[in-house]
């Protein structure tokens, strides 16, 4: 859907707005959750058939939990949009939603592979640091071929400001090596033609690329209707009663993706994330993310919260 062009030799640091990716609270640099991809494994080689083979539990681990309803999703989206406006940091990705992949020159110079690496670098660090790490990596190694051929230590040095440098360097290099072996070139634009489940199956083949990284790549860089569940989204969803008690994040991802209408996923996700960073009422555990100046009295979600 996106007309991202693959720029292999663009030495410019990526603009800040292009790198506004979410920081991750949990590392995905371990082997990913196999259950998440279990139903897709068999379809990884060829274009996957529709997901009719999925069990109901795999689609939605909480099938009797009827929330959120489409109306609830729409109401929360509208309330948060009225409160925050659409978050500027994600505007670039939203604007590209209607873009057709007709090869027209795009304002964006991000390739899908850029997006995947940016998402990996964004784990367990701040947005600012992950942006610096990506810019530093591209400055040191303008092409992905150069990254692949570089000494691991040199890659680590380039991305050190983003934290977890050895793991992230290993993940990036493994992904590049695997991609080259599988496809013969360092390009992921072919995923633009894949369905959500096909993308999940495909990216699950890359060691170290976990479900949340895949979800972020789907939503931001492939413009697919997917709903990543980060700490902020997870905590608000629980507070709103959208998840049963004791829900874990992987199951929350499956449940919310089943319940939230596709056309609302992108805006709702960006808004919940933004709100979660700012609102102390909704995110009880997010103390470190609370921004000064946010008002406890201004949260429009409180009357939705079952515990309030
Ligand atoms: Zn709130």
Boltz pocket constraint, residues with backbone or C-beta under 6 A from the ligand:
constraints:
  - pocket:
      binder: B
      contacts: [[A, 275], [A, 279], [A, 280], [A, 281], [A, 282], [A, 283], [A, 299], [A, 300], [A, 301], [A, 302]]
      max_distance: 6.0
